[in-house]
Amino acid sequence: MRLETPRALKVEHDALHDTLRRATKESGALGAAAVTVAELLHPHFVKEEEYALPPLGLLGELARGQVTPEMSSVLALTDRLKAELDNMLAEHKEIVAALAELSAAATESGKEEYVEFAQALTLHAQAEEEVTYPAAVLVGEFVRKSLNVD
């Protein structure tokens, strides 16, 4: 079964990347701070798109009570997310610290767009910690229990 990240989450990630890409082209401390964020964020987003977000593509079917044996393929992803969760959360701390630096540099440069971006990405990380990651783990647990898979 092919698991896909929900479109809304993919569009949000793409928009965040686009804004960050623009920020990395700024000069001085702002551009340097944006590059630091990008260096931390890119590998993190790759991991999310590989195994943290695709399980959420099953939420609609699961909420409608539709569980199929093919859904067991999600277990490899959710098991990996559970195993990597502490690392993912530690990466968030690094990213959020770098975003504080970006916000300060953006404020100094009078670039409100990037101050708002830093705030939005910080909130995005918080939403992932409080909602996205736990929901993805629960998808796996629900599928495992529904299909009686060890």
C-alpha positions as CSV (number, residue, x, y, z in Angstrom):
1,M,0.0,0.0,0.0
2,R,1.4,3.4,-1.0
3,L,1.2,5.8,2.0
4,E,1.1,9.5,1.2
5,T,1.5,12.6,3.3
6,P,-1.8,14.5,3.4
7,R,-1.7,17.3,0.8
8,A,-2.3,20.1,3.3
9,L,0.9,19.1,5.3
10,K,2.9,18.8,2.1
11,V,1.8,22.2,0.9
12,E,2.7,23.7,4.3
13,H,6.2,22.2,4.3
14,D,6.7,23.4,0.7
15,A,5.7,26.9,1.7
16,L,8.0,26.9,4.7
17,H,10.8,25.8,2.5
18,D,10.1,28.5,0.0
19,T,10.2,31.3,2.5
20,L,13.4,29.9,4.1
21,R,15.0,29.6,0.6
22,R,14.3,33.3,0.1
23,A,15.7,34.2,3.5
24,T,19.0,32.4,2.7
25,K,19.5,34.8,-0.1
26,E,19.4,37.8,2.2
27,S,22.8,39.4,3.1
28,G,24.5,39.7,6.4
29,A,23.5,38.2,9.7
30,L,19.9,37.5,8.4
31,G,21.1,35.4,5.5
32,A,23.7,33.6,7.7
33,A,21.0,32.8,10.3
34,A,18.7,31.5,7.6
35,V,21.4,29.2,6.2
36,T,21.9,27.8,9.7
37,V,18.1,27.1,10.0
38,A,18.1,25.5,6.5
39,E,21.0,23.2,7.4
40,L,19.1,22.0,10.4
41,L,15.7,21.9,8.9
42,H,16.3,20.2,5.6
43,P,17.4,16.8,6.9
44,H,14.7,17.0,9.6
45,F,12.0,17.6,6.9
46,V,13.4,14.7,4.9
47,K,12.8,12.4,7.9
48,E,9.4,13.7,8.5
49,E,8.4,13.2,4.9
50,E,9.9,9.8,4.9
51,Y,8.3,8.3,8.0
52,A,6.5,10.8,10.2
53,L,3.9,12.3,7.9
54,P,2.8,9.5,5.5
55,P,1.0,7.5,8.3
56,L,-1.4,10.5,8.6
57,G,-2.7,9.7,5.1
58,L,-4.6,6.8,6.7
59,L,-6.5,9.0,9.2
60,G,-9.6,9.5,7.1
61,E,-10.0,5.8,6.3
62,L,-9.3,4.8,9.9
63,A,-11.8,7.4,11.2
64,R,-14.4,5.8,9.0
65,G,-13.6,2.4,10.4
66,Q,-11.9,1.2,7.3
67,V,-9.0,-1.0,8.2
68,T,-7.4,-3.3,5.7
69,P,-4.5,-5.8,5.9
70,E,-2.6,-3.7,3.4
71,M,-2.4,-0.9,6.0
72,S,0.0,-3.0,8.0
73,S,2.7,-1.5,5.8
74,V,2.4,1.7,7.9
75,L,3.8,-0.2,10.9
76,A,7.4,0.1,9.6
77,L,7.0,3.8,9.5
78,T,5.3,4.3,12.8
79,D,7.8,2.0,14.5
80,R,10.6,4.0,13.1
81,L,9.0,7.2,14.2
82,K,8.7,5.8,17.8
83,A,12.3,4.8,17.7
84,E,13.5,8.2,16.4
85,L,11.1,10.3,18.4
86,D,13.6,11.6,21.0
87,N,16.0,12.5,18.2
88,M,13.2,14.3,16.3
89,L,12.3,16.3,19.4
90,A,16.0,17.1,20.0
91,E,16.2,18.4,16.4
92,H,13.2,20.6,17.1
93,K,15.1,22.2,20.0
94,E,18.0,23.0,17.7
95,I,15.8,24.3,15.0
96,V,13.8,26.5,17.4
97,A,17.0,27.9,18.9
98,A,18.3,28.7,15.3
99,L,14.9,30.3,14.6
100,A,15.3,32.6,17.6
101,E,18.6,33.8,16.0
102,L,16.9,34.2,12.7
103,S,14.1,36.2,14.3
104,A,16.6,38.5,16.0
105,A,18.6,39.1,12.8
106,A,15.3,39.7,10.9
107,T,14.2,42.2,13.5
108,E,17.6,44.0,13.3
109,S,17.3,44.1,9.5
110,G,13.7,45.3,9.6
111,K,12.5,42.2,7.7
112,E,9.2,41.5,9.4
113,E,8.4,38.7,6.9
114,Y,11.2,36.6,8.4
115,V,10.2,37.4,12.0
116,E,6.8,36.1,11.2
117,F,8.3,33.1,9.4
118,A,10.4,32.2,12.5
119,Q,7.3,32.5,14.6
120,A,5.2,30.3,12.2
121,L,7.9,27.6,12.0
122,T,8.3,27.6,15.8
123,L,4.6,27.0,16.1
124,H,4.7,24.4,13.4
125,A,7.3,22.5,15.4
126,Q,5.1,22.7,18.5
127,A,2.1,21.4,16.6
128,E,4.2,18.5,15.4
129,E,5.3,17.7,18.9
130,E,1.8,18.0,20.3
131,V,-0.4,16.6,17.5
132,T,1.4,15.3,14.3
133,Y,3.9,12.9,15.8
134,P,1.5,11.5,18.4
135,A,-1.2,11.1,15.8
136,A,1.1,9.2,13.5
137,V,2.2,6.9,16.3
138,L,-1.5,6.3,17.2
139,V,-2.2,5.4,13.5
140,G,0.3,2.6,13.8
141,E,-1.0,1.5,17.2
142,F,-4.6,1.5,15.9
143,V,-3.7,-0.5,12.8
144,R,-1.6,-2.9,14.9
145,K,-4.4,-3.5,17.3
146,S,-7.1,-3.7,14.6
147,L,-5.2,-6.2,12.6
148,N,-3.9,-8.1,15.6
149,V,-0.3,-7.7,14.4
150,D,2.6,-8.1,16.9
